[in-house]
Amino acid sequence: MKAYELTSWLEKKYPSDAAEDWDNVGLLAGDDTNEISHVFLALDLTEETLAEAIEDGADMIITHHPMIFSGIKKINNHSFTGRKILTLIQKGIVYYAMHTNYDVMGMAELAADMLDLKDRKVLEEVLDGEGIGRVGDLPRSMTLEECANFVKGRFGLPNVKIFGELEKQVQRAAICPGSGKSEAKPALSMGAEVYITGDIDHHTGIDMADCGMAIIDAGHYGVEHIYIADMEHFLKENCPELRVYTAPVKQPFQVL
């Protein structure tokens, strides 16, 4: 299979037009006329992840977060981004990213499915009824503490951060994978009693709790790592001729 055949197919399901204007998705490095047979999936393309992909024999890497976000004036070995670009080119590896287009066309529903949300609605519409995040009802009313443990279990997390009273009863929930500070007020306005997301700062957390909406900060990686397994299943089901490898799911930090 040629790389462009796979990327063209991915574009049909997760079109670049669905990405936010500030985003940088699609083919970011490499020659898409290359033949590919080994695809490596990861959330981020760190130097460690790139080394793992090379060791696994990957000839294409697909990540959720783009390694290149802004303009680059120099590509050399003096920066970590430059080193990774050089390595990709030297090894002949095609690199493709699918970020907010996947958030809109895949991640939002997937995250809501993880929590079994019922009667769900789009949190922020972006394109033709599709959008960022979801709001819906949890399977049953539960305390905030029970909800936090429910989230930990469904997403396989060692810990979460909670803003709000643990005894508070919640059922109407909003979820926005990734960095969800900007969607806190929309979640509140749509009646969410608890908001599950990542990267919530101190003031947003306490302000929303004061407004009556609890927040469970499950971490940016904690809620988005589901991309890896989802894309692995998708590629194996639709492109059985490809060998698909994945970066191990592990938090990129430690809590002492």
Helices and strands as residue ranges (DSSP letters): H 3-13, G 16-18, E 26-29, E 38-42, H 47-55, E 60-63, H 80-91, E 94-97, H 100-102, I 103-107, H 108-114, E 118-127, E 130-143, H 144-155, E 161-163, E 169-179, G 181-183, H 184-189, E 194-198, H 202-210, E 214-217, H 220-224, H 226-238, E 243-246
